[in-house]
């Protein structure tokens, strides 16, 4: 991408979009286009079409999505499938019709079957049943992938799809009602430390294995793929290694400095038993992550503390 090309980041205020914005600005890209949710409703096809017609966008990073953890997915399944389908459909179609040169569509490794072999290869897509707790979200993401592939085949577009593993970092959601496991645990341990609570309760058995990638590494991978990858097939982005939820909780406990006990509420769902992305395709292209989990947890906790202090002023 040329430094002066017009680049639209859909979802620039979110976890992934804000990381892309930071990275692109740091690399010297100076023609970035953003619209807040209040300025542009991506679920409204007419608004999205008018925006693309007016702006003449060159490149698109499609990072806008309705996201959440197990509780949010289970509570709002209609919103998760509807909003994500509408946003992807409107942006992908308007990008084609307005002559966008290249688009990167961000998905998630939750698109893979619940009981797929590990690690998750890109070829496992649509080979089995999805995890029921996030099926509506996953189906919307799969539809976006297939839409990009169909437009490439029929219209000759350059739309690529990237499947990141579990993400964390600055601008994550730390609300216990709709956040993912890592930020939820970070907040739980912090509050337990502040209140001198005797224990922190973790959902499930602690046995599921998960992989966690710092969002700044994902942003770097997205820019790398935008510049080096032209295929229609999806590409996984991850660390290439995982750990149990119990091990994650213990690491967060150390980072926060909490000295109490960890307990597990086995009445709560575990979700998918294991979710490790096969990253051999991306690593084979010459890209690898740079931020270790311990380093990323420490920097994310410091960011969280700064936000807490600002909120208290």
Residue frames relative to the residue before (quaternion, step in Angstrom):
aa qw qx qy qz dx dy dz
X 1.0000 0.0000 0.0000 0.0000 0.00 0.00 0.00
X 0.4431 -0.6782 0.5190 0.2726 3.53 -0.97 0.89
X 0.5923 -0.6126 0.3891 0.3500 3.60 -1.02 0.76
X 0.7418 0.3900 -0.2252 0.4970 3.60 1.11 -0.61
X 0.3990 0.7135 -0.4860 0.3090 3.62 1.23 0.13
X 0.4565 -0.6754 0.5004 0.2917 3.58 -1.10 0.66
X 0.0588 -0.8213 0.5654 -0.0491 3.54 -0.53 1.27
X 0.1731 -0.7848 0.5902 0.0756 3.56 -0.81 1.05
X 0.1395 -0.7614 0.6297 0.0659 3.57 -0.84 1.05
X 0.1835 -0.7792 0.5929 0.0877 3.57 -0.38 1.22
X 0.7949 0.2035 -0.1820 0.5419 3.57 -0.61 1.14
X 0.2070 0.8452 -0.4769 0.1242 3.59 1.12 0.64
X 0.6546 0.5081 -0.3253 0.4556 3.62 1.19 -0.32
X 0.5902 0.6041 -0.3594 0.3970 3.58 1.23 -0.24
X 0.7634 -0.3675 0.2738 0.4552 3.53 -1.36 -0.03
X 0.7495 0.3850 -0.2161 0.4934 3.60 0.72 -1.06
X 0.6690 0.5244 -0.3095 0.4262 3.57 0.85 -0.93
X 0.6665 0.4923 -0.3123 0.4647 3.59 0.95 -0.80
X 0.6200 0.5253 -0.3421 0.4719 3.59 1.11 -0.63
X 0.6330 0.5148 -0.3231 0.4795 3.58 1.03 -0.78
X 0.6397 0.5296 -0.3211 0.4553 3.58 0.98 -0.85
X 0.6502 0.5121 -0.3150 0.4645 3.60 0.91 -0.89
X 0.6885 0.4967 -0.2855 0.4446 3.56 0.86 -0.99
X 0.6821 0.4934 -0.3026 0.4468 3.58 0.79 -0.98
X 0.6424 0.5078 -0.3273 0.4715 3.59 0.97 -0.77
X 0.6712 0.5030 -0.3024 0.4527 3.58 0.97 -0.85
X 0.6910 0.4610 -0.2726 0.4855 3.60 1.17 -0.55
X 0.6264 -0.6023 0.3177 0.3794 3.59 1.25 0.11
X 0.4327 0.6654 -0.4911 0.3589 3.61 1.19 0.26
X 0.0897 -0.8660 0.4914 -0.0234 3.55 -0.52 1.19
X 0.6742 0.4390 -0.3034 0.5106 3.61 1.24 0.26
X 0.2033 0.8128 -0.5079 0.2003 3.54 0.80 1.12
X 0.1979 -0.7822 0.5854 0.0799 3.55 -0.95 0.97
X 0.0407 0.7879 -0.6123 0.0510 3.57 -0.87 0.98
X 0.0428 -0.7624 0.6437 0.0496 3.53 -1.25 0.54
X 0.4003 -0.7033 0.5306 0.2521 3.57 -0.88 0.90
X 0.6827 -0.4689 0.3664 0.4241 3.55 -1.32 0.22
X 0.6548 0.5112 -0.3116 0.4613 3.58 1.09 -0.71
X 0.6882 0.4838 -0.2814 0.4616 3.59 1.09 -0.67
X 0.8059 0.0461 0.0134 0.5901 3.59 1.07 -0.71
X 0.2146 -0.7674 0.5951 0.1047 3.56 -0.64 1.17
X 0.2975 -0.8032 0.4929 0.1532 3.57 -0.24 1.28
X 0.5881 0.5604 -0.3701 0.4507 3.59 1.25 -0.15
X 0.6495 0.5015 -0.2978 0.4879 3.56 1.30 -0.29
X 0.3843 -0.7769 0.4555 0.2033 3.56 -0.33 1.28
X 0.6593 0.5146 -0.3147 0.4489 3.58 0.95 -0.83
X 0.6460 0.5128 -0.3186 0.4672 3.58 1.00 -0.80
X 0.6676 0.5016 -0.3026 0.4595 3.58 0.92 -0.90
X 0.6427 0.5195 -0.3233 0.4610 3.60 0.95 -0.87
X 0.6655 0.5024 -0.3061 0.4593 3.60 0.89 -0.91
X 0.6295 0.5391 -0.3279 0.4535 3.58 1.03 -0.80
X 0.6947 0.4660 -0.2832 0.4691 3.62 0.82 -0.96
X 0.6383 0.5246 -0.3305 0.4561 3.60 1.00 -0.76
X 0.6968 0.4882 -0.2685 0.4516 3.56 1.00 -0.84
X 0.7628 0.4404 -0.2075 0.4257 3.57 0.91 -0.94
X 0.2081 -0.7994 0.5344 0.1791 3.64 1.15 -0.53
X 0.0318 0.8467 -0.5243 0.0846 3.55 0.71 1.18
X 0.3423 -0.7316 0.5532 0.2040 3.60 -1.10 0.74
X 0.8129 0.0494 0.0284 0.5797 3.58 0.85 -1.01
X 0.1512 -0.7919 0.5888 0.0580 3.56 -1.12 0.75
X 0.1228 -0.7179 0.6787 0.0943 3.52 -1.14 0.84
X 0.1749 -0.8090 0.5566 0.0718 3.58 -0.36 1.25
X 0.1185 0.8151 -0.5468 0.1506 3.56 0.08 1.37
X 0.4831 0.6637 -0.4409 0.3628 3.59 1.25 0.03
X 0.2305 0.7602 -0.5820 0.1742 3.57 -0.93 0.91
X 0.3783 -0.6333 0.6049 0.2999 3.52 -1.32 0.32
X 0.0307 0.8268 -0.5551 0.0859 3.58 -0.49 1.20
X 0.1627 0.7779 -0.5989 0.0984 3.54 -1.31 0.36
X 0.6007 -0.5747 0.4239 0.3593 3.53 -1.32 0.12
X 0.8019 -0.2877 0.2041 0.4822 3.55 -1.32 -0.28
X 0.6729 0.5125 -0.3091 0.4347 3.60 0.85 -0.96
X 0.6787 0.4878 -0.2953 0.4629 3.59 0.88 -0.94
X 0.6539 0.5129 -0.3141 0.4590 3.60 0.94 -0.85
X 0.6863 0.4864 -0.2780 0.4638 3.56 1.00 -0.84
X 0.6906 0.4905 -0.2707 0.4573 3.58 1.10 -0.71
X 0.8166 0.1996 -0.0672 0.5375 3.60 0.98 -0.84
X 0.0499 0.8484 -0.5265 0.0236 3.66 0.75 0.92
X 0.6315 0.5452 -0.3466 0.4287 3.61 1.01 -0.73
X 0.6697 0.4886 -0.2994 0.4724 3.58 0.94 -0.89
X 0.6490 0.5370 -0.3297 0.4262 3.58 0.97 -0.79
X 0.7128 0.4049 -0.2819 0.4985 3.62 0.91 -0.73
X 0.6759 0.5162 -0.3102 0.4248 3.61 0.88 -0.89
X 0.7202 0.4589 -0.2750 0.4417 3.58 0.67 -1.09
X 0.6828 0.4850 -0.2980 0.4580 3.59 0.93 -0.82
X 0.6206 0.5205 -0.3418 0.4765 3.59 1.07 -0.65
X 0.6756 0.5041 -0.2977 0.4481 3.58 0.87 -0.94
X 0.6716 0.5031 -0.3090 0.4477 3.60 0.84 -0.95
X 0.6835 0.4831 -0.2929 0.4622 3.58 0.86 -0.95
X 0.6562 0.5193 -0.3144 0.4481 3.59 0.88 -0.93
X 0.6921 0.4900 -0.2889 0.4443 3.58 0.80 -0.99
X 0.7029 0.4667 -0.2817 0.4569 3.59 0.85 -0.93
X 0.6730 0.4991 -0.3093 0.4498 3.61 0.84 -0.93
X 0.6880 0.4739 -0.2954 0.4635 3.59 0.87 -0.90
X 0.6712 0.4850 -0.3050 0.4703 3.59 0.93 -0.84
X 0.6002 0.5507 -0.3620 0.4532 3.60 1.08 -0.62
X 0.6562 0.4968 -0.3084 0.4770 3.58 0.96 -0.84
X 0.7234 0.4730 -0.2623 0.4291 3.58 0.74 -1.07
X 0.7199 0.4183 -0.2570 0.4906 3.61 1.12 -0.53
X 0.5593 -0.6652 0.3624 0.3366 3.59 1.27 0.13
X 0.2021 0.7827 -0.5558 0.1939 3.59 1.07 0.66
X 0.4673 -0.7238 0.4421 0.2496 3.58 -0.86 0.97
X 0.7887 -0.1055 0.0850 0.5996 3.58 1.06 -0.75
X 0.1104 -0.7864 0.6069 0.0322 3.55 -1.12 0.79
X 0.1609 -0.7551 0.6274 0.1016 3.55 -1.06 0.80
X 0.1774 -0.7939 0.5800 0.0433 3.54 -0.63 1.25
X 0.2208 -0.7928 0.5586 0.1032 3.58 -0.71 1.11
X 0.1021 -0.7938 0.5990 0.0254 3.54 -0.81 1.08
X 0.3983 -0.6768 0.5478 0.2885 3.54 -0.99 -0.90
X 0.5325 -0.6306 0.4524 0.3379 3.58 -1.12 0.56
X 0.4926 0.6356 -0.4509 0.3873 3.61 1.22 0.06
X 0.4922 0.6541 -0.4320 0.3785 3.61 1.27 -0.02
X 0.6305 0.5667 -0.3375 0.4090 3.60 1.16 -0.47
X 0.6357 -0.5478 0.3771 0.3920 3.60 -1.15 0.56
X 0.6329 -0.5772 0.3767 0.3526 3.55 -1.12 0.78
X 0.8029 0.2555 -0.1105 0.5271 3.56 0.90 -0.94
X 0.2495 0.7824 -0.5302 0.2112 3.59 1.10 0.64
X 0.5918 -0.5578 0.4269 0.3955 3.62 -1.12 0.54
X 0.3072 -0.7445 0.5686 0.1674 3.55 -1.21 0.60
X 0.5241 -0.2164 -0.8230 0.0344 1.51 -1.97 1.57
X 0.6135 -0.5995 0.3928 0.3315 3.56 -1.26 0.50
X 0.1909 -0.7802 0.5894 0.0863 3.55 -0.55 1.20
X 0.6242 -0.5575 0.3943 0.3796 3.56 -1.15 0.60
X 0.6433 0.5548 -0.3147 0.4236 3.60 1.10 -0.68
X 0.5762 0.6113 -0.3780 0.3891 3.63 1.23 -0.20
X 0.4256 0.7148 -0.4633 0.3052 3.59 1.23 -0.14
X 0.8597 0.0739 -0.1024 0.4949 3.58 -0.97 1.01
X 0.4925 0.6488 -0.4466 0.3701 3.59 1.05 0.70
X 0.8117 0.0771 -0.0533 0.5766 3.63 1.23 0.12
X 0.6981 -0.4684 0.3418 0.4201 3.56 -1.34 0.05
X 0.4601 -0.6825 0.5070 0.2557 3.53 -1.17 0.74
X 0.5923 -0.5167 0.4621 0.4108 3.56 -1.32 0.21
X 0.4809 -0.7270 0.4102 0.2683 3.59 -0.62 1.15
X 0.6455 0.5650 -0.3364 0.3886 3.61 0.99 -0.71
X 0.7988 0.1878 -0.1393 0.5542 3.63 1.13 -0.41
X 0.2308 0.8206 -0.4960 0.1655 3.59 1.18 0.49
X 0.6560 0.5078 -0.3491 0.4358 3.69 0.79 -0.80
X 0.6563 0.4995 -0.3051 0.4761 3.58 0.96 -0.87
X 0.6693 0.5125 -0.3018 0.4453 3.57 0.89 -0.96
X 0.6466 0.5188 -0.3260 0.4545 3.59 0.95 -0.82
X 0.6332 0.5187 -0.3325 0.4685 3.60 1.00 -0.75
X 0.6701 0.4918 -0.2982 0.4692 3.59 0.98 -0.82
X 0.6291 0.5177 -0.3339 0.4741 3.59 1.05 -0.71
X 0.6275 0.5350 -0.3343 0.4563 3.58 1.01 -0.79
X 0.6410 0.5198 -0.3259 0.4612 3.61 1.00 -0.77
X 0.6169 0.5364 -0.3353 0.4682 3.58 1.04 -0.79
X 0.7036 0.4726 -0.2646 0.4599 3.55 0.79 -1.06
X 0.6107 0.5418 -0.3467 0.4618 3.57 1.12 -0.62
X 0.6424 0.5101 -0.3197 0.4742 3.59 0.95 -0.84
X 0.6664 0.5024 -0.2984 0.4630 3.58 0.92 -0.90
X 0.6600 0.5084 -0.3073 0.4599 3.59 0.98 -0.85
X 0.6595 0.4941 -0.3121 0.4727 3.59 0.96 -0.82
X 0.6152 0.5346 -0.3501 0.4617 3.58 1.03 -0.72
X 0.6999 0.4822 -0.2738 0.4503 3.56 0.87 -0.98
X 0.7585 0.3999 -0.2136 0.4681 3.58 0.87 -0.93
X 0.8144 0.2811 -0.1148 0.4945 3.56 0.91 -0.91
X 0.4651 -0.7047 0.4366 0.3105 3.60 1.23 -0.10
X 0.3317 0.7512 -0.5049 0.2661 3.59 1.14 0.55
X 0.3509 -0.6949 0.5836 0.2311 3.57 -1.34 0.23
X 0.2164 0.7746 -0.5470 0.2322 3.54 0.42 1.31
X 0.0657 -0.8116 0.5806 0.0007 3.58 -0.61 1.15
X 0.2359 -0.7832 0.5648 0.1092 3.58 -1.16 0.65
X 0.1442 -0.8024 0.5790 0.0099 3.54 -0.84 1.11
X 0.1750 -0.8061 0.5619 0.0624 3.58 -0.86 1.02
X 0.1190 -0.8157 0.5630 0.0590 3.61 -0.12 1.22
X 0.4863 -0.6193 0.5308 0.3134 3.52 -1.27 0.48
X 0.7642 -0.3149 0.2464 0.5061 3.63 -1.23 -0.29
X 0.1869 -0.8171 0.5431 0.0488 3.55 -0.78 1.10
X 0.0223 0.7730 -0.6340 0.0022 3.55 -1.29 0.42
X 0.3931 0.7194 -0.5225 0.2342 3.56 -1.27 0.25
X 0.7881 -0.2927 0.2207 0.4945 3.60 -1.26 -0.29
X 0.8192 0.2199 -0.2107 0.4860 3.56 -1.10 0.85
X 0.3662 0.6962 -0.5210 0.3313 3.58 1.18 0.47
X 0.4906 -0.6269 0.5077 0.3295 3.56 -1.31 0.23
X 0.1366 -0.8102 0.5679 0.0482 3.56 -0.82 1.02
X 0.3810 0.7078 -0.4893 0.3382 3.57 1.28 0.38
X 0.4391 -0.7351 0.4489 0.2555 3.59 -0.65 1.08
X 0.6467 0.5459 -0.3269 0.4205 3.62 1.17 -0.38
X 0.8367 0.1394 -0.0666 0.5255 3.61 1.04 -0.54
X 0.5012 0.6589 -0.4341 0.3553 3.60 1.19 0.30
X 0.5535 -0.5768 0.4804 0.3608 3.54 -1.34 0.21
X 0.7481 -0.4665 0.2398 0.4065 3.54 -1.29 0.37
X 0.6851 0.5056 -0.3207 0.4149 3.63 0.78 -0.89
X 0.7123 0.4128 -0.2985 0.4829 3.66 0.68 -0.86
X 0.6017 0.5561 -0.3640 0.4429 3.60 1.10 -0.63
X 0.6738 0.4821 -0.2942 0.4766 3.58 0.93 -0.87
X 0.6225 0.5447 -0.3471 0.4419 3.56 0.98 -0.81
X 0.6776 0.4731 -0.2956 0.4792 3.57 0.92 -0.86
X 0.6308 0.5450 -0.3380 0.4369 3.60 0.97 -0.84
X 0.6902 0.4727 -0.2847 0.4681 3.56 0.86 -0.95
X 0.6265 0.5362 -0.3374 0.4541 3.58 1.02 -0.75
X 0.6935 0.4706 -0.2824 0.4667 3.58 0.84 -0.97
X 0.6216 0.5356 -0.3383 0.4609 3.58 1.08 -0.72
X 0.6391 0.5119 -0.3160 0.4792 3.58 1.06 -0.77
X 0.6702 0.5116 -0.3009 0.4456 3.58 0.89 -0.94
X 0.7583 0.3748 -0.1845 0.5004 3.59 1.02 -0.85
X 0.3788 -0.7465 0.4601 0.2957 3.59 1.34 0.01
X 0.1998 0.7942 -0.5421 0.1884 3.58 0.94 0.93
X 0.5352 -0.6699 0.4128 0.3073 3.60 -1.03 0.72
X 0.8203 0.0435 0.0020 0.5702 3.61 1.14 -0.52
X 0.2656 -0.7123 0.6228 0.1850 3.52 -1.36 0.32
X 0.2523 -0.7815 0.5555 0.1306 3.56 -0.82 1.02
X 0.1775 -0.7778 0.6002 0.0582 3.56 -0.91 1.06
X 0.5010 -0.6568 0.4742 0.3046 3.57 -0.96 0.86
X 0.8216 0.2756 -0.1998 0.4572 3.56 -1.17 0.72
X 0.7134 -0.4731 0.3379 0.3911 3.51 -1.34 -0.28
X 0.4650 -0.6742 0.4477 0.3589 3.58 1.22 -0.43
X 0.5939 0.6301 -0.3417 0.3654 3.59 1.28 -0.17
X 0.5440 0.6120 -0.4353 0.3743 3.68 1.04 -0.46
X 0.3109 -0.7466 0.5615 0.1752 3.54 -1.09 0.75
X 0.0295 -0.8016 0.5964 -0.0291 3.53 -0.95 0.95
X 0.3087 -0.7119 0.6077 0.1692 3.51 -1.32 0.55
X 0.0965 -0.8153 0.5705 0.0247 3.60 -0.91 0.88
X 0.1067 -0.7954 0.5966 0.0027 3.54 -0.85 1.10
X 0.4365 -0.6776 0.5208 0.2811 3.57 -0.89 0.91
X 0.5436 -0.6711 0.4009 0.3055 3.55 -0.87 0.98
X 0.6038 0.5477 -0.3734 0.4428 3.63 1.11 -0.49
X 0.6053 0.5228 -0.3480 0.4891 3.58 1.16 -0.54
X 0.6295 0.5222 -0.3399 0.4642 3.59 0.99 -0.76
X 0.6407 0.5286 -0.3296 0.4487 3.59 0.90 -0.90
X 0.6485 0.5144 -0.3080 0.4690 3.56 0.99 -0.87
X 0.6528 0.5072 -0.3100 0.4696 3.58 1.00 -0.82
X 0.6376 0.5354 -0.3271 0.4470 3.59 1.01 -0.79
X 0.6576 0.4877 -0.3096 0.4836 3.57 0.93 -0.85
X 0.6247 0.5406 -0.3286 0.4577 3.59 1.02 -0.81
X 0.6961 0.4632 -0.2747 0.4748 3.58 0.90 -0.93
X 0.6065 0.5489 -0.3577 0.4506 3.59 1.03 -0.70
X 0.7338 0.4220 -0.2268 0.4817 3.57 1.07 -0.73
X 0.8135 0.3155 -0.1255 0.4722 3.60 1.10 -0.62
X 0.7434 0.4041 -0.2206 0.4852 3.62 1.17 -0.31
X 0.1002 -0.8253 0.5557 0.0111 3.56 -0.90 0.96
X 0.5185 0.6863 -0.4024 0.3135 3.63 1.20 -0.09
X 0.5143 -0.6310 0.4876 0.3156 3.56 -1.33 0.31
X 0.5913 0.5878 -0.3759 0.4044 3.58 1.16 -0.44
X 0.5578 -0.6328 0.4291 0.3228 3.54 -1.09 0.76
X 0.2067 -0.7635 0.6016 0.1119 3.56 -1.27 0.51
X 0.3442 -0.7351 0.5509 0.1943 3.59 -0.80 1.03
X 0.0856 -0.7551 0.6454 0.0763 3.55 -1.22 0.62
X 0.2703 0.7629 -0.5482 0.2108 3.57 -0.70 1.08
X 0.6546 -0.5040 0.3975 0.3993 3.54 -1.36 -0.17
X 0.4128 -0.7067 0.4744 0.3242 3.57 1.11 -0.68
X 0.7529 0.2366 -0.1825 0.5864 3.60 1.29 0.20
X 0.1763 -0.7990 0.5692 0.0806 3.57 -1.16 0.62
X 0.1554 -0.7568 0.6224 0.1252 3.57 -1.36 -0.04
X 0.5777 -0.5832 0.4247 0.3819 3.60 -1.21 0.33
X 0.6265 -0.5203 0.4142 0.4064 3.55 -1.27 0.36
X 0.6102 0.5430 -0.3533 0.4561 3.59 1.06 -0.64
X 0.6577 0.4955 -0.3047 0.4786 3.58 0.96 -0.87
X 0.6178 0.5303 -0.3404 0.4703 3.60 1.05 -0.74
X 0.6509 0.5191 -0.3143 0.4561 3.58 0.91 -0.94
X 0.6613 0.5070 -0.3075 0.4594 3.59 0.96 -0.83
X 0.6407 0.5086 -0.3285 0.4721 3.60 1.03 -0.73
X 0.6560 0.4957 -0.3108 0.4768 3.58 0.96 -0.86
X 0.5965 0.5687 -0.3494 0.4457 3.57 1.05 -0.74
X 0.6799 0.4829 -0.2857 0.4721 3.58 0.94 -0.90
X 0.6505 0.5232 -0.3198 0.4481 3.58 0.95 -0.89
X 0.7004 0.4589 -0.2590 0.4813 3.58 0.94 -0.93
X 0.3787 -0.7304 0.4864 0.2941 3.59 1.08 -0.68
X 0.3650 0.7266 -0.4933 0.3089 3.57 1.15 0.66
X 0.2347 -0.8257 0.5059 0.0853 3.58 -0.80 1.00
X 0.5109 0.6563 -0.4198 0.3635 3.61 1.24 0.12
X 0.6577 -0.5090 0.3903 0.3950 3.56 -1.33 -0.32
X 0.3183 -0.6963 0.6042 0.2210 3.53 -1.36 0.33
X 0.0425 -0.7874 0.6149 0.0083 3.58 -0.85 1.02
X 0.2973 -0.7639 0.5524 0.1515 3.57 -1.25 0.46
X 0.2748 -0.7483 0.5864 0.1442 3.56 -0.91 1.02
X 0.1823 -0.8432 0.4989 0.0825 3.57 0.04 1.31
X 0.5360 0.6025 -0.4217 0.4145 3.60 1.25 0.02
X 0.6259 0.5272 -0.3280 0.4719 3.57 1.28 -0.33
X 0.5723 -0.6321 0.3989 0.3373 3.62 -1.10 0.67
X 0.4186 -0.6963 0.5318 0.2388 3.54 -1.20 0.65
X 0.3414 -0.7104 0.5317 0.3100 3.57 1.05 -0.74
X 0.8037 -0.2422 0.1989 0.5059 3.56 -1.21 -0.48
X 0.5314 -0.6659 0.4155 0.3188 3.63 -0.83 0.94
X 0.7942 -0.0666 0.0683 0.6002 3.57 1.00 -0.83
X 0.0123 0.7947 -0.6066 0.0211 3.57 -1.07 0.71
X 0.1746 0.7699 -0.5817 0.1961 3.53 0.01 1.37
X 0.3290 -0.7674 0.5202 0.1793 3.57 -0.70 1.06
X 0.3718 -0.6665 0.5959 0.2500 3.53 -1.12 0.75
X 0.1042 -0.8408 0.5312 0.0103 3.57 -0.38 1.24
X 0.3290 0.7885 -0.4757 0.2091 3.58 1.27 0.21
X 0.6081 0.5652 -0.3556 0.4294 3.59 1.08 -0.68
X 0.7103 0.4418 -0.2529 0.4861 3.58 0.83 -1.01
X 0.6509 0.5077 -0.3239 0.4622 3.59 0.91 -0.89
X 0.6364 0.5432 -0.3183 0.4456 3.57 1.12 -0.70
X 0.6264 0.5207 -0.3288 0.4779 3.57 1.26 -0.39
X 0.6316 -0.5715 0.3271 0.4092 3.59 1.26 -0.17
X 0.6270 0.5193 -0.3566 0.4584 3.60 1.24 0.18
X 0.0461 0.7727 -0.6327 0.0213 3.57 -1.13 0.73
X 0.5571 -0.6127 0.4326 0.3565 3.63 -1.12 0.55
X 0.3197 -0.7759 0.5218 0.1531 3.56 -1.16 0.62
X 0.7100 0.4514 -0.2455 0.4816 3.61 1.21 -0.43
X 0.3356 -0.7484 0.5384 0.1932 3.59 -0.62 1.14
X 0.6455 -0.5318 0.3692 0.4053 3.60 -1.20 0.41
X 0.6637 0.5025 -0.3185 0.4534 3.61 0.85 -0.86
X 0.6458 0.5065 -0.3121 0.4785 3.58 0.99 -0.84
X 0.6822 0.4989 -0.2839 0.4529 3.56 0.93 -0.91
X 0.6363 0.5203 -0.3291 0.4648 3.59 1.01 -0.78
X 0.6551 0.5201 -0.3125 0.4502 3.56 0.94 -0.87
X 0.6956 0.4633 -0.2843 0.4698 3.61 0.84 -0.92
X 0.6406 0.5187 -0.3280 0.4614 3.58 1.05 -0.72
X 0.6446 0.5111 -0.3234 0.4676 3.59 1.01 -0.77
X 0.6325 0.5193 -0.3308 0.4699 3.58 1.02 -0.75
X 0.6300 0.5184 -0.3291 0.4754 3.58 1.03 -0.78
X 0.6380 0.5290 -0.3139 0.4632 3.58 0.99 -0.89
X 0.6596 0.5105 -0.3096 0.4566 3.60 0.92 -0.89
X 0.6363 0.5288 -0.3252 0.4580 3.59 1.00 -0.81
X 0.6540 0.5078 -0.3038 0.4714 3.55 1.01 -0.84
X 0.6252 0.5407 -0.3272 0.4578 3.56 1.05 -0.78
X 0.6681 0.5045 -0.2927 0.4621 3.56 0.98 -0.91
X 0.6350 0.5210 -0.3255 0.4684 3.58 1.04 -0.79
X 0.6646 0.5213 -0.2992 0.4438 3.57 0.97 -0.89
X 0.6878 0.4898 -0.2791 0.4574 3.57 1.13 -0.62
X 0.5614 0.6119 -0.3861 0.4017 3.59 1.25 -0.31
